[in-house]
Amino acid sequence: MGNVRYYDMALIETHKNLFFEECSRLTRLVFDCLQKLEKNPFDLDAIDRMVNAADVIRGGAKFLQDEDLELNSKMLIELFKGAQDVQDRKKELEMMLGRFRGLVNQTSSRSGLV
């Protein structure tokens, strides 16, 4: 019975590492898209990629129990889902850019990428 518990814990830890790596990669993707939108707020392709990535991040953040990442992803999805006039959302764009810059720095330092 002890071997089964150890196997389950090892499997959970493996999944957590996979989710963390994927969330880190997607967080950087979101940050890159936000930077593109800062230069061209009408880049609908960047918005679409960013919202899709944020949706995946939100699910991973729930699994990882990372409330900050989950909240920021949810906010980003709500701000940009179906966005037509991003110009009106310049303040929100700047806010999300700052938040995801912090998340990228945080995940990079945790994974030893800095």
N, C-alpha and C positions, 0 to 999 in steps of 0.2 A: 504494500500500500504506500510506503514511503517513496518508492521509485516513481509511482504514478504522480504523486504530488510534486516531486521534483521536476518531472517531465512537464507537467502542466505549467509550473512556474517558469521553467526555461522557455516553453513555447510562448507564454504571455510576454516574457521579456524580449524574445525575438520579434514578436509582432509589434511591441512598443518601439523597438529600434527601427523597424521598417516604417512604421507610421511617422516617427520623428524625422527620419531621413526624407520621406516624401513631403511632409509638411514643411520642412526646411527648404527643400527645392522649390516647392510651389510658392512659399512666402517670398523667395527671391524673384520668382516669375511675376508675382503680383506687384512687387516693388518696381521691377523693370517696366511693367505696363503703366504704373502710376507715373513714372518718370516720362514715359512716352506721351502720356495724356497731358502732362504739364506743358509739353511743347506743342502738342496737337490735340486739343480737347475733343475733336470730332473723329478720332480714330476708333471707329466702331469695332474693328477687329481686336484692338487692344482691350476694349471694354469687355467684349465677349470672352476672350481668353482669361481676363482677370476675374470676371464673375464666375466662370466655370472652375477656375483654380480655387477661388475662395470657397466655393461650395464643397469641394473635396477637402479643403483645409478644415472647414467647419466640422465635417464628420470625423476627421482624424483628431482634431482637437478635443472632441467629445470623448473619444476613446482614450486619449492621453490625459484627460481631465485637466486640460490647460484652458482655464476660463478666459484669460486675456485673449488668447489666440482665437478662441471660439467667438467671443464677443466682437472682436475686430473684424473677423471674417463675416459675421452676420451683418454688422453695420455696413461693410463694403458692399455686400450683396444687395442690401436694401437701398443703398444710395445709387447704385449704378444699374440695377436690373431694369431693363427696358429704357435705359437712358437715351433720350433724344437730344436734349440740349445740355451738354455737359458744361458749357460756358457759365450757366446759371449756378453751377455747383462748384465754383472755384474754391470757395472756403472749405467745403467738404473734401475736395481733392487734396488741398494742402494739408488738412488734418490727417487724412488717411495716409498720405505720403510720409508724414512724420511718424505716425504709429507703426507703419510697416517698416520704415527705416530702423526703428528701435527693435522690432521683432527680428529683422534680418540680422542686426548686430547681436542680439541676444542668442539666437539659434546658432549663429556662426561661432560665437565664443564657447557655447556649450559643446559644439561638435569639434572644436579645435581648428576651425577654418581661419580664424583671425591670426 
